[in-house]
Amino acid sequence: MIRIFIFFLLPFILANCSLNEDSKIWNKNKKVNIDKKIEVLFEDKKISYNELNPNISLNLLKVDIQNKTLDNKNNFGVQKYSGKIKKIKNFRFAKFHNQAETDLSPVFLDDGIIFFDNKGSIIRFDNNQKIVWKKNYFSKFEKKNYPKLSFMKFNNKLIVVDNLSNLFLINIENGNLIWKKKNDYPFNSEIKIFDDKFFVIDLKNVLRCYFIKDGSECWSIETEKTLTITSSKNSLLIDENVVYFINNLGDLTAVDIFSGDLVWQLPTQSSDIINMTYIFKNSKLVSDGKSIFFSNNRNEFYSVNIKNGSINWINDISSSLTPILIKNLIITISDNGFLFVIDKEKGNIIKIKDIFKIYKDKNREKTKPIGFSISQDKIYLSNEDGKLLVLDLKTSNVLKVENIARDIMSKPFLYNNHLFMIKNGAVVEYE
C-alpha cells in the first residue's frame, strides 16, 4: 500500500519542485560527477521549435551508397533507391491483434523476405510472393498471447527471440528448428551478432550473450531493474570488442564483449524515471566509431564519447527516431515533425525545417513520425496517419505525400533499390 501511495503522490510533489541531481559516469570502479540538469518528471512537456536556415541547400551528392539493412553500428547512411514508389508486390500475412509494433523488421533476402504473423508463424516468401515455408513453434497457449518476434540472419540460419521469453535458431532453407531455449523473462530489444555469439536484452534490463550454435548463455550483465514494462525496444550496437546498449531507463552501458565485464556506464535520466518508462522512449543507438548518438522523447539528443562514456554535447531535440549519419552531418526528425541537420563534431544545429507544416493544425496534433530512410537524393518518412512523405534531400522540401495505409505502419526500409513498408496484414514492396 505504501508503494501505491507514493506512486500516486510523487507526481504532485514533483510538480511543485525541481530536481537538481548529478548524473554519474561509471568508468570501471570510478564515479565521475558531471553537470547534468534533471528536469521535472511526469510533466507533459510540449516542445516547440522555430525554423533555422530552412532554405539552406545541402550538397550530399558525393556520398557512399549503402545497400544493407543490418549493421552492428546501426549506421545505414545513404541507401540506393530510384524513388518511383510504384507498388509491385504484397507479401500477405494474418493481421496483428495490435498494430502498435512499428519497429518490426523483416529479414530481407535476395530471393524474398522472412516475416511472421499474429500467431507467431514464421513465413518465408519468394520474390513471387509465394510461401516457401511456414513454421510455427509455439504452443496453443502462446499463440493466444500473440507472439512478437525479432529476427537476425546469420549465414543460412535465423536467430529468433520473442516477447514470450523464447529464443531459437532455425534453418533458413527449410524453416526446420535447430534448437529452442527459454529465458526467465521476455526479450525486448533488437539482436546483434559478433563472431559465434549473439546479444539481446530482456525486460529486466539484462543484456544476455548466447552462443549461436546451441543457445547456451556465455554471460549476462544486469542494469537497474524497472517496475514498469515498456513497449519500446531497447537498442544495442557493437564496435570492436565492446557491446553498447541502452535500457528503458536511459542508462547507456558499455560491456566487454568477451568477458561481460562493465567498461563504463552513463545514466542519462534521474532514477525516478523508473515509474514512467511506459512513456519514455529512446531512439536506436548509432555510432561512427568515435561517438555514439541517440535521442529520447525527453528533449535530449546526445553525443557520447565511445571510449570513456563522457558526454560530447547535448541538444534540445525531442525524438525517438533513429538518427542517420552522412559524412560530418546528423539528420534526425523530431516527434513534432521538424527536420534537424546537425554538425556531428560540435553539435551545432545547421538547419531546422518544419516538414509538418503541410498538415492542418488539427491533423498535425494527431500524427507523429515513425521512422525515415535516406536515398541518394530523397528522404522517405512514414507517419502514424498512414502517410509516406517524400522530401528532397538537398532542400528538405516535401515533394509528394503517398497514402500507404489506413492506420499505423512501419518505418520505410530500402533494400536492393526497392522500398518496403509493413502495414497490418502485408509487407508491401515498391519499385
C-alpha positions as CSV (number, residue, x, y, z in Angstrom):
1,M,0.0,0.0,0.0
2,I,2.9,2.4,0.8
3,R,4.4,1.9,-2.7
4,I,1.0,2.6,-4.3
5,F,0.5,5.7,-2.2
6,I,4.0,7.0,-3.2
7,F,3.4,6.2,-6.9
8,F,0.3,8.4,-7.0
9,L,1.6,11.1,-4.6
10,L,5.0,11.5,-6.4
11,P,3.8,13.4,-9.5
12,F,2.0,16.0,-7.3
13,I,5.2,16.5,-5.2
14,L,7.4,16.8,-8.3
15,A,5.0,19.2,-10.0
16,N,5.9,21.8,-7.3
17,C,9.6,21.4,-7.1
18,S,12.5,21.0,-9.4
19,L,15.2,18.3,-9.2
20,N,18.8,19.1,-9.5
21,E,20.9,16.0,-9.2
22,D,24.3,15.0,-10.6
23,S,24.4,12.3,-13.3
24,K,27.3,10.0,-12.9
25,I,29.6,8.3,-15.4
26,W,30.8,4.9,-14.3
27,N,34.3,4.1,-15.6
28,K,35.5,0.8,-14.2
29,N,35.2,1.3,-10.4
30,K,35.3,5.1,-10.5
31,K,32.4,7.5,-10.2
32,V,32.9,10.8,-12.1
33,N,30.4,13.6,-11.5
34,I,29.2,15.6,-14.4
35,D,26.9,18.6,-14.5
36,K,23.5,17.5,-15.8
37,K,20.3,19.2,-15.2
38,I,17.5,16.8,-14.3
39,E,14.1,18.1,-15.3
40,V,10.8,17.6,-13.6
41,L,9.3,14.1,-14.3
42,F,5.7,13.3,-15.2
43,E,5.3,16.7,-16.8
44,D,3.6,16.7,-20.2
45,K,6.1,19.0,-21.8
46,K,5.3,20.2,-25.3
47,I,8.4,21.2,-27.3
48,S,8.1,23.9,-29.9
49,Y,10.8,24.8,-32.4
50,N,11.4,27.7,-34.8
51,E,12.8,27.1,-38.3
52,L,16.5,27.8,-38.7
53,N,18.1,28.4,-42.1
54,P,15.2,26.5,-43.7
55,N,16.3,27.4,-47.2
56,I,19.9,26.2,-47.0
57,S,20.6,23.5,-49.6
58,L,22.8,20.5,-48.6
59,N,25.3,19.2,-51.1
60,L,25.3,15.5,-50.4
61,L,25.8,14.1,-53.9
62,K,29.2,12.6,-53.3
63,V,28.4,10.2,-50.6
64,D,28.9,6.4,-50.2
65,I,25.8,4.4,-51.1
66,Q,25.0,1.6,-48.6
67,N,22.9,-1.5,-49.5
68,K,22.3,-3.1,-46.2
69,T,19.6,-3.4,-43.6
70,L,21.9,-4.9,-40.9
71,D,24.8,-3.1,-39.3
72,N,26.4,-3.5,-35.9
73,K,26.8,0.2,-35.6
74,N,23.2,1.0,-36.9
75,N,24.8,3.5,-39.2
76,F,23.0,3.0,-42.5
77,G,23.6,6.4,-44.1
78,V,22.5,6.8,-47.7
79,Q,20.9,3.8,-49.5
80,K,20.1,3.2,-53.1
81,Y,16.5,3.8,-54.3
82,S,15.3,5.3,-57.5
83,G,12.1,6.6,-55.9
84,K,9.3,5.6,-58.2
85,I,7.1,4.4,-55.3
86,K,5.2,2.1,-57.6
87,K,3.6,-0.8,-55.7
88,I,4.7,-4.1,-57.2
89,K,4.2,-6.8,-54.5
90,N,2.2,-7.6,-51.4
91,F,3.5,-10.3,-49.0
92,R,0.4,-11.1,-47.1
93,F,0.0,-12.5,-43.6
94,A,-2.6,-12.7,-40.9
95,K,-3.2,-9.3,-39.3
96,F,-1.8,-8.4,-36.0
97,H,-4.0,-8.2,-33.0
98,N,-2.4,-4.8,-32.1
99,Q,-0.5,-2.9,-34.8
100,A,1.5,-0.8,-32.3
101,E,4.6,-2.7,-33.2
102,T,6.0,-0.1,-35.5
103,D,9.7,-1.1,-35.1
104,L,9.1,-4.6,-36.6
105,S,11.6,-5.5,-39.3
106,P,11.5,-8.3,-41.9
107,V,14.6,-10.2,-42.9
108,F,15.5,-9.3,-46.5
109,L,16.8,-12.0,-48.8
110,D,17.9,-11.7,-52.4
111,D,15.1,-14.1,-53.4
112,G,12.4,-12.9,-50.9
113,I,11.7,-12.0,-47.4
114,I,11.0,-13.6,-44.0
115,F,8.4,-12.3,-41.6
116,F,5.8,-13.5,-39.1
117,D,2.0,-13.3,-38.5
118,N,-0.2,-12.7,-35.4
119,K,0.2,-16.3,-34.2
120,G,3.9,-16.3,-34.4
121,S,4.2,-18.3,-37.6
122,I,7.4,-17.6,-39.4
123,I,6.9,-17.3,-43.1
124,R,9.5,-17.3,-45.9
125,F,8.2,-15.7,-49.1
126,D,9.9,-15.9,-52.5
127,N,10.1,-12.9,-54.9
128,N,6.8,-14.0,-56.4
129,Q,5.0,-13.6,-53.1
130,K,4.6,-17.4,-52.8
131,I,5.2,-19.1,-49.4
132,V,8.4,-21.2,-49.5
133,W,7.8,-22.5,-46.0
134,K,5.7,-21.6,-42.9
135,K,6.6,-22.8,-39.5
136,N,5.1,-22.3,-36.0
137,Y,7.0,-23.4,-32.9
138,F,4.6,-22.0,-30.3
139,S,2.1,-23.8,-28.0
140,K,-1.7,-23.1,-28.2
141,F,-1.4,-21.0,-25.1
142,E,1.5,-19.0,-26.5
143,K,-0.4,-18.4,-29.8
144,K,-3.2,-16.8,-27.8
145,N,-0.8,-14.3,-26.4
146,Y,0.2,-13.0,-29.9
147,P,4.0,-13.6,-30.1
148,K,6.1,-10.7,-31.3
149,L,9.3,-11.8,-32.9
150,S,12.7,-10.2,-33.5
151,F,15.0,-11.7,-36.2
152,M,18.6,-11.7,-37.1
153,K,20.1,-13.5,-40.1
154,F,23.4,-15.5,-39.6
155,N,24.7,-17.2,-42.7
156,N,21.9,-19.7,-43.6
157,K,20.4,-19.5,-40.1
158,L,17.8,-17.3,-38.5
159,I,18.1,-16.2,-34.8
160,V,14.7,-15.5,-33.3
161,V,13.7,-14.1,-29.9
162,D,10.3,-13.0,-28.7
163,N,8.2,-11.3,-26.1
164,L,7.3,-14.6,-24.5
165,S,10.8,-15.4,-23.3
166,N,11.7,-17.8,-26.1
167,L,14.9,-17.9,-28.2
168,F,15.5,-20.3,-31.1
169,L,17.5,-21.0,-34.2
170,I,16.1,-22.2,-37.4
171,N,17.4,-23.2,-40.8
172,I,16.5,-20.5,-43.4
173,E,16.4,-23.0,-46.3
174,N,13.6,-25.2,-44.9
175,G,12.5,-23.5,-41.6
176,N,13.4,-26.5,-39.5
177,L,14.1,-25.9,-35.8
178,I,17.8,-26.4,-34.8
179,W,17.3,-25.5,-31.1
180,K,14.9,-23.7,-28.8
181,K,15.6,-22.3,-25.3
182,K,13.6,-20.4,-22.7
183,N,14.7,-17.3,-20.8
184,D,13.4,-16.2,-17.4
185,Y,11.9,-13.0,-18.9
186,P,10.6,-11.8,-22.2
187,F,13.1,-10.2,-24.6
188,N,12.7,-6.6,-25.6
189,S,15.4,-5.5,-28.0
190,E,17.0,-5.9,-31.4
191,I,19.6,-8.6,-31.9
192,K,23.3,-8.1,-32.6
193,I,25.9,-10.8,-33.7
194,F,29.6,-10.9,-33.1
195,D,31.6,-14.0,-34.3
196,D,29.8,-17.0,-32.8
197,K,27.7,-15.1,-30.3
198,F,24.6,-13.0,-30.3
199,F,23.3,-10.4,-27.9
200,V,19.9,-9.4,-26.7
201,I,18.2,-7.5,-23.8
202,D,15.3,-8.8,-21.8
203,L,12.5,-6.8,-20.0
204,K,14.5,-6.8,-16.7
205,N,17.2,-4.7,-18.5
206,V,19.6,-7.7,-18.6
207,L,22.0,-7.9,-21.5
208,R,22.5,-11.6,-22.4
209,C,25.2,-13.2,-24.5
210,Y,24.4,-16.5,-26.1
211,F,26.4,-19.0,-28.3
212,I,24.7,-19.3,-31.7
213,K,25.5,-23.0,-32.1
214,D,23.4,-24.2,-29.2
215,G,21.8,-21.2,-27.5
216,S,23.8,-21.7,-24.3
217,E,24.4,-18.5,-22.3
218,C,28.0,-17.3,-22.1
219,W,27.4,-14.3,-19.8
220,S,24.9,-11.7,-18.7
221,I,25.0,-8.3,-17.1
222,E,22.2,-6.7,-15.2
223,T,21.4,-3.0,-15.1
224,E,18.8,-1.2,-12.9
225,K,15.5,-3.1,-12.9
226,T,12.3,-1.4,-13.9
227,L,8.9,-1.9,-12.3
228,T,7.0,-0.9,-15.5
229,I,7.0,-2.7,-18.8
230,T,7.6,-0.6,-21.9
231,S,6.6,-1.3,-25.4
232,S,9.7,0.4,-26.8
233,K,12.5,-1.9,-27.9
234,N,16.0,-1.4,-26.4
235,S,18.9,-0.7,-28.7
236,L,22.4,-2.1,-28.8
237,L,25.4,-1.8,-31.1
238,I,28.9,-3.4,-31.3
239,D,32.1,-1.6,-32.0
240,E,35.4,-3.5,-32.0
241,N,35.4,-5.6,-28.8
242,V,32.7,-3.7,-26.9
243,V,28.9,-4.0,-26.9
244,Y,27.0,-0.9,-26.1
245,F,23.3,-0.8,-25.1
246,I,20.7,1.4,-23.7
247,N,18.0,0.2,-21.4
248,N,14.5,1.6,-20.9
249,L,15.6,3.8,-18.1
250,G,18.1,5.7,-20.3
251,D,21.2,4.0,-19.0
252,L,23.9,3.8,-21.7
253,T,26.3,0.9,-20.8
254,A,29.5,-0.4,-22.4
255,V,30.5,-4.1,-21.8
256,D,33.5,-6.1,-22.8
257,I,32.2,-8.5,-25.5
258,F,34.3,-11.5,-24.3
259,S,34.1,-11.3,-20.5
260,G,30.8,-9.4,-19.9
261,D,32.7,-7.0,-17.6
262,L,31.5,-3.4,-17.3
263,V,33.6,-0.9,-19.2
264,W,31.6,2.2,-18.4
265,Q,28.1,3.3,-17.7
266,L,26.3,6.7,-18.3
267,P,22.9,7.2,-16.6
268,T,21.1,9.9,-18.7
269,Q,18.0,10.2,-16.5
270,S,17.0,10.5,-12.9
271,S,16.4,7.2,-11.2
272,D,12.9,8.4,-10.6
273,I,12.1,7.7,-14.3
274,I,11.6,4.1,-13.2
275,N,7.9,5.0,-12.8
276,M,7.4,6.5,-16.2
277,T,9.2,4.0,-18.5
278,Y,6.0,3.2,-20.3
279,I,6.1,6.7,-22.0
280,F,9.9,7.1,-22.0
281,K,11.4,6.3,-25.4
282,N,15.0,6.3,-26.7
283,S,16.0,6.2,-30.3
284,K,18.3,3.5,-31.5
285,L,22.0,3.9,-30.8
286,V,24.1,5.0,-33.8
287,S,27.9,5.1,-33.9
288,D,30.6,6.4,-36.3
289,G,33.4,4.6,-34.4
290,K,34.3,7.7,-32.3
291,S,30.9,8.7,-30.8
292,I,27.5,7.2,-30.0
293,F,24.5,9.3,-31.0
294,F,20.9,8.9,-29.7
295,S,17.9,10.9,-28.6
296,N,14.8,10.5,-26.5
297,N,11.4,11.9,-26.1
298,R,12.5,14.0,-23.1
299,N,14.1,16.7,-25.3
300,E,17.6,15.3,-25.3
301,F,19.9,14.4,-28.2
302,Y,23.3,13.0,-27.0
303,S,26.7,12.6,-28.5
304,V,28.8,10.4,-26.2
305,N,32.5,9.5,-26.4
306,I,32.6,5.8,-27.3
307,K,35.8,5.1,-25.4
308,N,35.0,6.5,-22.0
309,G,31.3,7.5,-21.9
310,S,31.9,11.2,-21.4
311,I,29.3,13.5,-23.0
312,N,30.5,15.4,-26.0
313,W,27.4,17.5,-26.3
314,I,23.6,17.5,-25.7
315,N,21.0,19.2,-27.9
316,D,17.4,20.1,-27.1
317,I,15.7,17.8,-29.6
318,S,12.7,15.5,-28.7
319,S,12.9,12.5,-30.9
320,S,12.5,8.7,-30.7
321,L,13.6,8.2,-34.3
322,T,16.9,6.6,-35.3
323,P,19.3,9.4,-36.5
324,I,21.2,8.9,-39.7
325,L,24.8,9.9,-40.2
326,I,26.0,11.3,-43.5
327,K,29.7,12.4,-43.6
328,N,30.0,15.1,-40.9
329,L,26.3,15.6,-40.6
330,I,23.5,14.1,-38.5
331,I,19.9,14.1,-39.8
332,T,17.0,13.5,-37.5
333,I,13.3,14.3,-37.2
334,S,11.6,15.5,-34.0
335,D,8.5,13.9,-32.7
336,N,6.5,17.0,-33.8
337,G,7.7,17.0,-37.4
338,F,10.8,19.2,-37.6
339,L,13.8,18.0,-39.6
340,F,17.2,18.8,-38.0
341,V,20.6,18.9,-39.6
342,I,23.4,18.8,-37.0
343,D,27.2,19.2,-37.2
344,K,28.4,15.8,-35.9
345,E,31.5,17.1,-34.1
346,K,30.4,20.2,-32.3
347,G,26.7,19.6,-32.1
348,N,25.8,22.9,-33.8
349,I,22.4,22.9,-35.4
350,I,22.8,23.9,-39.1
351,K,19.2,23.7,-40.2
352,I,15.7,23.3,-38.8
353,K,12.8,22.7,-41.3
354,D,9.2,22.4,-40.4
355,I,8.1,19.5,-42.6
356,F,4.7,19.0,-40.9
357,K,3.5,22.5,-41.9
358,I,1.8,20.7,-44.8
359,Y,-0.7,19.5,-42.2
360,K,-3.6,21.5,-40.8
361,D,-3.2,22.2,-37.1
362,K,-5.8,19.5,-36.1
363,N,-4.2,16.8,-38.2
364,R,-0.7,17.8,-37.1
365,E,-1.6,17.2,-33.5
366,K,-2.9,13.7,-34.3
367,T,0.2,12.3,-36.0
368,K,3.8,11.6,-35.2
369,P,6.7,10.4,-37.4
370,I,7.5,6.7,-37.2
371,G,10.8,6.5,-39.0
372,F,12.8,7.5,-42.1
373,S,15.3,6.3,-44.6
374,I,17.5,8.3,-47.0
375,S,18.3,7.6,-50.6
376,Q,20.8,9.4,-52.8
377,D,18.5,12.4,-53.3
378,K,15.4,11.9,-51.1
379,I,14.2,11.4,-47.5
380,Y,11.3,8.9,-47.0
381,L,9.4,9.5,-43.8
382,S,6.4,7.4,-42.5
383,N,3.9,8.8,-40.2
384,E,1.3,7.4,-37.8
385,D,-1.5,8.6,-40.1
386,G,-0.5,6.1,-42.7
387,K,1.2,8.6,-45.0
388,L,4.6,8.4,-46.5
389,L,6.3,11.8,-47.0
390,V,8.9,12.2,-49.7
391,L,11.4,15.0,-49.2
392,D,14.1,16.4,-51.3
393,L,17.3,15.6,-49.6
394,K,19.1,18.8,-50.7
395,T,16.3,21.3,-49.8
396,S,14.2,19.3,-47.3
397,N,11.0,20.4,-49.2
398,V,8.1,17.9,-49.3
399,L,7.8,16.7,-52.9
400,K,4.9,14.3,-52.5
401,V,2.6,12.6,-50.0
402,E,1.8,8.9,-50.5
403,N,-1.2,7.2,-48.8
404,I,0.2,3.8,-47.7
405,A,-2.1,2.5,-45.0
406,R,-5.3,3.5,-43.2
407,D,-3.6,3.3,-39.9
408,I,-0.2,2.9,-38.3
409,M,2.6,1.3,-40.3
410,S,6.4,0.7,-40.1
411,K,9.3,2.9,-41.0
412,P,10.4,2.6,-44.6
413,F,13.0,0.0,-45.5
414,L,15.3,0.4,-48.5
415,Y,16.9,-2.8,-50.0
416,N,18.2,-3.7,-53.4
417,N,16.8,-0.5,-54.9
418,H,13.3,-1.2,-53.6
419,L,11.3,0.4,-50.8
420,F,9.4,-1.8,-48.3
421,M,6.6,-0.9,-45.9
422,I,4.9,-3.0,-43.3
423,K,1.2,-2.3,-42.8
424,N,-1.2,-4.5,-40.9
425,G,-1.5,-7.7,-42.9
426,A,1.2,-7.2,-45.5
427,V,4.7,-6.3,-46.3
428,V,4.4,-4.0,-49.4
429,E,7.2,-3.7,-51.9
430,Y,7.6,-0.6,-54.1
431,E,9.7,-0.4,-57.2
